[in-house]
Amino acid sequence: MDYSSMTKHELADMRNAIEREQKRREAEPKVITYRVTSCMTEHRYFKDLKCALLCLKETAGLVIESSLEDGGEYVNKCTGIVGVVFRVEEVAQSDFDAWEKEKRYDDICFQDRVGELVDA
C-alpha cells in the first residue's frame, strides 16, 4: 500500500480503524501458544505444549551437539547470543485464527512424536 499518496484525512481514518481493531482484539479471549527460539534455528510456533517441548528438547540438543563438535570454539565466539528460549505467550483469538489459517504453527512437525515425552 502506498501511504505517500494518501491525504492526512485518509491516514487519520486508517490510524483510527487500526486503533479500534487493536482495542477489539485486546478484549477478545486469549489463547495460549508457545514459541521456541534459538540462535541456530528459525522461530517455531506451537499450539500444543508437548510439541513445543519436543522442539525445545531437539533445539537444545542441536546447540549442545554443535558446541561439542569444535570444542566450544563457535560458542565461545558468540558470547551473549547463543541460547535457546522457550516462551509461553497469550494471543488474541483472531490472531490465533489468522496464524492457523496461514499454517504458521509447527505442531505438525512433532505431533507423531509426542509419545516420546513421559507424562510426569
Secondary structure, DSSP 8 states (H G I E B T S, - for coil): --GGGS-HHHHHHHHHHHHHHHHHHHHS-EEEEEEEEETTS--EEESSHHHHHHHHHHHHHHHHHHHHHTTTHHHHHTTTT--EEEEEEEEEHHHHHHHHHTT---GGGTGGGGGGS---
